[in-house]
């Protein structure tokens, strides 16, 4: 096992307390801390604590030993996943991610919104109560909420949402709002929602988002999405084309190792409405929340329908003091509570909350012991 020194990304929407509290550092911090990155993404790779070497460089020096032959054949000499602790004190952008085929095509063509040739499906598991927007809800329900506001200039959006074909309804409504942003219309909608926030969740959502992003058309588009609150250990799965935005909370996030983000609003960063519309899946997502399958012995597995990564959660206590971690291939083990010993049969390490360690594919037998909670990021391949 190799203890990791992992970088913290500082974004304006991050928390001054959450990651610091997790790691036992003084809080509040001077700057907002948004994401703790654990992996080998070139933008912010982890380092091996003993040698100081970048995990990127370590993998490049001996990819088969660290990743396993099957992973090298499938993904090349790169760690295919990235593990994060995400701490959102303010809403993130309205965004989606491309398919692998579209990422490869657009990156090869030099498209400015694609920084690499990989897709970025994601799963987030809540460590605290976590509020998010994820996937489209029934367009007819969204139309009813917006129509009840009595804003005349919303009629084209309401009419679009009332079409019989849900895909056409969602596409036309989103294109109409994001394709021709109208700050005055947003202001009218906010003014209509503000005195009625107790009536409907959509109205409360609009009023809250408008405080941070006044005049942003994404404030209205947000009402077309499912608003969810995850409880600790609950998860949300976001495949390619899923429109989403994190609102507030702390969670463990695993994703394919890419930085391709297509934004449509609720951000001061670059937005690319046309490309976002191209990749979005305009379909109703009835049940966004995902639960782990109990494997027994304090171990559970989150369902991921892709070969890029797998995620397990382990909870150990006096009644269940040890467990063998499943799988093989390269793995990162993150402790999120308590103190846990990870043993690969060669060099065991002890993790406290907020610490992570890397296990190479050449060490397939991993055991975990102690009292606390941990997450294992891996690939399904040996």
C-alpha positions as CSV (number, residue, x, y, z in Angstrom):
1,X,0.0,0.0,0.0
2,X,1.1,3.5,-0.7
3,X,-0.2,6.4,1.4
4,X,-1.3,9.3,-0.9
5,X,-0.8,13.0,-0.6
6,X,-3.8,14.3,-2.5
7,X,-4.5,17.9,-3.7
8,X,-7.4,20.0,-2.7
9,X,-9.1,22.1,-5.4
10,X,-10.2,25.6,-4.3
11,X,-13.4,26.8,-6.1
12,X,-15.7,29.6,-5.0
13,X,-18.6,27.2,-4.4
14,X,-16.5,25.1,-1.9
15,X,-16.7,24.9,1.9
16,X,-14.4,26.6,4.4
17,X,-15.0,23.8,6.9
18,X,-16.1,20.4,5.5
19,X,-12.9,19.0,4.1
20,X,-10.8,20.5,6.9
21,X,-13.1,19.0,9.5
22,X,-12.9,15.6,7.7
23,X,-9.1,15.7,7.8
24,X,-8.9,17.1,11.3
25,X,-7.4,20.4,10.2
26,X,-8.2,23.9,11.7
27,X,-11.4,25.4,10.3
28,X,-12.6,27.7,8.8
29,X,-10.0,27.7,6.1
30,X,-8.9,31.0,4.4
31,X,-10.0,29.8,1.0
32,X,-13.1,27.7,0.1
33,X,-12.1,24.0,-0.4
34,X,-14.3,22.3,-2.9
35,X,-12.7,19.0,-3.9
36,X,-10.2,16.5,-2.6
37,X,-8.8,14.7,-5.7
38,X,-7.4,11.1,-5.3
39,X,-6.0,9.6,-8.5
40,X,-3.8,10.2,-11.4
41,X,-5.6,12.9,-13.3
42,X,-2.8,15.1,-15.0
43,X,-4.5,18.3,-13.8
44,X,-4.1,17.4,-10.1
45,X,-2.5,14.0,-9.4
46,X,-2.0,12.5,-6.0
47,X,1.6,11.9,-4.9
48,X,3.0,8.9,-3.2
49,X,3.6,10.1,0.4
50,X,6.9,8.2,1.0
51,X,8.7,9.0,-2.3
52,X,6.9,12.2,-3.3
53,X,6.5,10.8,-6.8
54,X,3.4,11.7,-8.8
55,X,1.0,8.8,-9.2
56,X,1.0,9.7,-12.9
57,X,4.7,9.2,-13.1
58,X,4.7,6.0,-11.0
59,X,2.1,4.5,-13.4
60,X,4.0,5.6,-16.5
61,X,7.2,3.9,-15.1
62,X,5.5,0.5,-14.6
63,X,1.9,0.5,-15.9
64,X,1.3,-3.3,-15.9
65,X,2.4,-3.7,-12.3
66,X,0.3,-0.8,-11.1
67,X,-2.7,-1.1,-13.4
68,X,-2.8,-4.7,-14.5
69,X,-2.5,-6.0,-18.0
70,X,-6.3,-6.1,-18.6
71,X,-6.7,-2.4,-17.6
72,X,-3.7,-1.3,-19.7
73,X,-5.3,-3.1,-22.7
74,X,-8.7,-1.5,-22.1
75,X,-7.7,2.0,-21.0
76,X,-4.1,2.5,-21.9
77,X,-1.4,3.5,-19.4
78,X,-3.7,5.7,-17.3
79,X,-5.8,5.2,-14.2
80,X,-9.3,5.1,-15.6
81,X,-11.1,6.6,-12.5
82,X,-10.8,9.6,-10.3
83,X,-12.1,9.6,-6.7
84,X,-13.0,12.8,-4.9
85,X,-14.5,14.2,-1.8
86,X,-16.8,17.0,-2.9
87,X,-17.9,19.8,-0.5
88,X,-20.5,22.2,-1.9
89,X,-21.5,25.2,0.1
90,X,-23.1,26.8,-2.9
91,X,-24.7,25.5,-6.1
92,X,-22.5,24.2,-8.9
93,X,-23.1,24.8,-12.6
94,X,-25.9,23.3,-14.6
95,X,-24.0,20.7,-16.6
96,X,-23.8,17.4,-18.4
97,X,-21.0,15.2,-19.8
98,X,-20.5,13.6,-23.2
99,X,-20.5,10.0,-24.4
100,X,-17.2,8.4,-25.0
101,X,-17.7,8.4,-28.8
102,X,-18.6,12.1,-28.8
103,X,-15.7,13.0,-26.6
104,X,-13.3,11.2,-28.9
105,X,-14.8,12.8,-32.0
106,X,-15.0,16.4,-30.6
107,X,-11.5,16.3,-29.0
108,X,-9.9,15.0,-32.2
109,X,-11.6,17.8,-34.1
110,X,-10.2,20.4,-31.7
111,X,-13.5,21.4,-30.2
112,X,-12.8,24.0,-27.5
113,X,-15.2,22.5,-24.9
114,X,-13.3,19.2,-24.9
115,X,-10.1,19.0,-22.9
116,X,-9.6,15.3,-23.4
117,X,-10.9,12.3,-25.4
118,X,-12.8,10.6,-22.5
119,X,-16.3,10.5,-21.2
120,X,-17.1,11.4,-17.6
121,X,-19.9,9.4,-16.1
122,X,-20.2,10.0,-12.3
123,X,-21.6,8.6,-9.1
124,X,-21.9,10.6,-5.9
125,X,-22.5,9.0,-2.5
126,X,-23.6,11.4,0.2
127,X,-21.6,11.7,3.4
128,X,-24.0,14.3,4.7
129,X,-27.5,15.3,3.6
130,X,-26.9,16.3,0.0
131,X,-29.1,18.4,-2.2
132,X,-28.9,18.1,-5.9
133,X,-30.7,18.5,-9.2
134,X,-30.5,15.3,-11.3
135,X,-32.2,14.4,-14.6
136,X,-35.5,15.7,-16.1
137,X,-38.8,15.4,-14.3
138,X,-42.2,15.0,-15.9
139,X,-42.5,18.0,-18.3
140,X,-46.2,18.2,-17.7
141,X,-45.6,18.7,-13.9
142,X,-43.0,21.3,-14.7
143,X,-45.4,23.1,-17.0
144,X,-48.1,23.2,-14.3
145,X,-45.7,24.7,-11.8
146,X,-44.6,27.4,-14.3
147,X,-48.1,28.1,-15.6
148,X,-49.4,28.7,-12.1
149,X,-47.0,31.7,-11.7
150,X,-49.1,33.7,-14.2
151,X,-46.1,35.1,-16.0
152,X,-47.3,35.8,-19.6
153,X,-43.9,35.7,-21.2
154,X,-43.4,32.1,-19.9
155,X,-46.2,30.9,-22.2
156,X,-43.8,29.6,-25.0
157,X,-41.9,27.5,-22.4
158,X,-45.2,26.2,-20.9
159,X,-46.6,25.4,-24.3
160,X,-43.4,23.6,-25.2
161,X,-43.6,21.5,-22.0
162,X,-47.2,20.5,-22.7
163,X,-46.3,18.7,-26.0
164,X,-47.3,15.0,-26.0
165,X,-43.8,13.8,-26.7
166,X,-41.7,14.2,-23.5
167,X,-38.4,14.3,-25.4
168,X,-39.6,17.1,-27.7
169,X,-41.2,18.9,-24.8
170,X,-38.0,19.0,-22.8
171,X,-35.7,19.7,-25.8
172,X,-37.8,22.7,-27.0
173,X,-38.2,24.1,-23.5
174,X,-34.5,23.9,-22.7
175,X,-33.4,25.3,-26.1
176,X,-35.9,28.1,-25.8
177,X,-34.6,29.2,-22.4
178,X,-30.9,28.6,-22.9
179,X,-30.6,29.4,-26.6
180,X,-31.9,32.9,-26.2
181,X,-31.2,34.0,-22.6
182,X,-33.6,36.6,-21.3
183,X,-32.6,38.2,-18.1
184,X,-35.8,40.2,-17.9
185,X,-37.9,37.1,-18.1
186,X,-35.8,35.5,-15.4
187,X,-36.5,38.5,-13.2
188,X,-40.2,38.2,-13.8
189,X,-40.2,34.6,-12.8
190,X,-38.1,35.2,-9.7
191,X,-40.5,38.0,-8.7
192,X,-43.4,35.7,-9.1
193,X,-41.8,32.9,-7.1
194,X,-40.3,34.8,-4.2
195,X,-43.5,35.4,-2.3
196,X,-44.7,31.8,-2.9
197,X,-41.6,29.8,-1.9
198,X,-43.7,27.8,0.6
199,X,-46.1,26.6,-2.0
200,X,-43.9,24.5,-4.3
201,X,-40.3,23.3,-4.2
202,X,-39.8,24.7,-7.7
203,X,-40.5,28.2,-6.5
204,X,-38.2,27.9,-3.5
205,X,-35.5,26.6,-5.9
206,X,-35.9,29.6,-8.2
207,X,-35.7,32.1,-5.4
208,X,-32.6,30.5,-3.9
209,X,-30.7,30.1,-7.2
210,X,-31.5,33.7,-8.3
211,X,-29.8,35.1,-5.2
212,X,-26.5,33.8,-6.6
213,X,-27.2,33.9,-10.3
214,X,-29.6,36.8,-11.0
215,X,-30.8,36.9,-14.6
216,X,-29.4,33.5,-15.4
217,X,-31.7,31.4,-17.6
218,X,-30.5,28.3,-15.8
219,X,-32.6,29.4,-12.8
220,X,-35.7,28.6,-14.8
221,X,-34.2,25.4,-16.5
222,X,-33.6,24.1,-13.0
223,X,-37.3,23.8,-12.4
224,X,-37.4,21.1,-15.1
225,X,-35.1,18.8,-13.1
226,X,-35.7,16.4,-10.2
227,X,-34.7,18.0,-6.9
228,X,-33.4,15.4,-4.6
229,X,-32.0,15.2,-1.1
230,X,-29.7,12.3,-0.5
231,X,-29.2,10.9,3.0
232,X,-25.8,9.6,4.0
233,X,-24.8,6.4,2.0
234,X,-27.5,7.1,-0.7
235,X,-26.1,7.8,-4.2
236,X,-27.0,9.4,-7.5
237,X,-25.8,8.0,-10.8
238,X,-25.1,10.5,-13.6
239,X,-24.4,8.8,-17.0
240,X,-23.6,10.7,-20.2
241,X,-26.2,13.3,-21.2
242,X,-27.7,13.6,-17.7
243,X,-28.4,17.3,-16.9
244,X,-27.5,17.9,-13.2
245,X,-26.3,20.4,-10.7
246,X,-25.1,19.9,-7.1
247,X,-26.6,22.3,-4.7
248,X,-25.2,21.7,-1.2
249,X,-23.6,19.0,0.8
250,X,-20.6,16.7,1.2
251,X,-20.1,13.5,-0.7
252,X,-17.7,10.9,-2.1
253,X,-17.7,11.2,-5.9
254,X,-16.2,8.7,-8.4
255,X,-16.0,9.2,-12.1
256,X,-14.2,8.3,-15.2
257,X,-10.9,10.3,-15.3
258,X,-11.9,13.1,-17.6
259,X,-12.5,16.8,-17.2
260,X,-15.0,17.2,-20.0
261,X,-17.8,19.4,-18.6
262,X,-20.5,21.1,-20.8
263,X,-22.2,23.9,-18.9
264,X,-25.4,25.6,-19.7
265,X,-25.9,28.1,-16.8
266,X,-25.6,28.8,-13.1
267,X,-21.9,29.6,-13.5
268,X,-19.5,32.5,-14.3
269,X,-17.5,29.9,-16.3
270,X,-17.7,29.3,-20.1
271,X,-21.0,27.9,-21.3
272,X,-21.6,26.0,-24.5
273,X,-25.3,25.8,-25.0
274,X,-25.2,24.2,-28.5
275,X,-22.9,21.4,-27.5
276,X,-24.8,20.9,-24.3
277,X,-28.0,20.5,-26.3
278,X,-26.2,18.0,-28.5
279,X,-25.2,15.7,-25.7
280,X,-28.3,15.9,-23.4
281,X,-30.6,13.0,-23.1
282,X,-34.1,14.5,-23.2
283,X,-35.8,11.8,-21.2
284,X,-37.6,11.7,-17.9
285,X,-35.7,10.2,-15.0
286,X,-38.2,8.8,-12.6
287,X,-35.9,7.6,-9.8
288,X,-32.6,9.4,-9.6
289,X,-31.5,7.9,-6.2
290,X,-29.4,4.8,-6.1
291,X,-28.8,2.5,-3.2
292,X,-25.9,0.1,-2.5
293,X,-26.3,-3.7,-2.5
294,X,-25.5,-5.2,0.9
295,X,-22.7,-7.8,0.5
296,X,-22.6,-8.7,4.2
297,X,-19.9,-8.2,6.8
298,X,-20.2,-4.4,6.6
299,X,-19.5,-4.3,2.9
300,X,-21.8,-2.9,0.2
301,X,-21.5,-2.3,-3.5
302,X,-22.9,0.5,-5.6
303,X,-24.2,-0.5,-9.1
304,X,-22.1,1.0,-11.9
305,X,-23.0,-0.2,-15.4
306,X,-19.5,0.6,-16.9
307,X,-16.0,-0.9,-16.8
308,X,-14.3,2.3,-15.9
309,X,-14.8,2.1,-12.2
310,X,-16.4,0.2,-9.3
311,X,-17.3,1.6,-5.8
312,X,-17.6,-0.3,-2.5
313,X,-18.3,1.0,1.0
314,X,-17.2,-0.6,4.2
315,X,-18.4,0.1,7.7
316,X,-16.5,-1.6,10.5
317,X,-17.1,-1.7,14.2
318,X,-16.6,-3.9,17.3
319,X,-19.1,-6.5,15.8
320,X,-17.5,-6.4,12.4
321,X,-13.9,-5.5,12.9
322,X,-12.4,-6.7,9.6
323,X,-13.4,-7.4,6.0
324,X,-11.7,-8.6,2.8
325,X,-12.1,-6.0,0.1
326,X,-13.3,-7.4,-3.2
327,X,-11.8,-7.1,-6.7
328,X,-8.3,-6.6,-8.1
329,X,-6.6,-4.2,-10.4
330,X,-5.6,-0.7,-9.2
331,X,-7.5,0.5,-6.1
332,X,-7.7,3.6,-3.9
333,X,-9.1,3.2,-0.4
334,X,-10.4,6.3,1.3
335,X,-11.2,6.5,5.0
336,X,-14.1,8.8,5.8
337,X,-14.6,8.1,9.5
338,X,-12.6,6.5,12.3
339,X,-9.3,4.7,11.9
340,X,-8.7,1.8,9.6
341,X,-5.8,-0.4,8.7
342,X,-5.4,-1.5,5.1
343,X,-3.2,-4.5,4.4
344,X,-2.1,-5.7,1.0
345,X,0.1,-8.4,2.4
346,X,3.3,-6.3,2.0
347,X,3.1,-2.8,3.4
348,X,0.0,-2.1,5.5
349,X,-1.0,1.5,6.2
350,X,-3.3,3.0,8.8
351,X,-5.7,5.6,7.5
352,X,-7.5,8.3,9.5
353,X,-10.5,10.2,8.2
354,X,-9.7,12.1,5.0
355,X,-6.6,9.9,4.1
356,X,-6.3,7.6,1.2
357,X,-3.9,4.9,0.0
358,X,-3.2,3.3,-3.4
359,X,-2.9,-0.5,-4.0
360,X,-1.4,-1.7,-7.3
361,X,-2.9,-4.5,-9.3
362,X,0.1,-6.6,-8.3
363,X,-1.4,-6.8,-4.8
364,X,-4.9,-8.2,-5.4
365,X,-5.5,-9.3,-1.7
366,X,-6.7,-6.4,0.4
367,X,-8.0,-6.5,4.0
368,X,-9.5,-3.7,6.0
369,X,-9.7,-3.7,9.8
370,X,-10.5,-1.3,12.6
371,X,-13.5,0.9,13.3
372,X,-14.9,3.4,10.8
373,X,-16.0,3.9,7.3
374,X,-14.1,3.6,4.0
375,X,-14.7,3.7,0.3
376,X,-12.8,1.6,-2.2
377,X,-12.5,2.9,-5.8
378,X,-11.4,0.2,-8.3
379,X,-12.1,-1.2,-11.8
380,X,-14.1,-4.3,-12.4
381,X,-11.1,-5.7,-14.4
382,X,-8.2,-7.6,-12.6
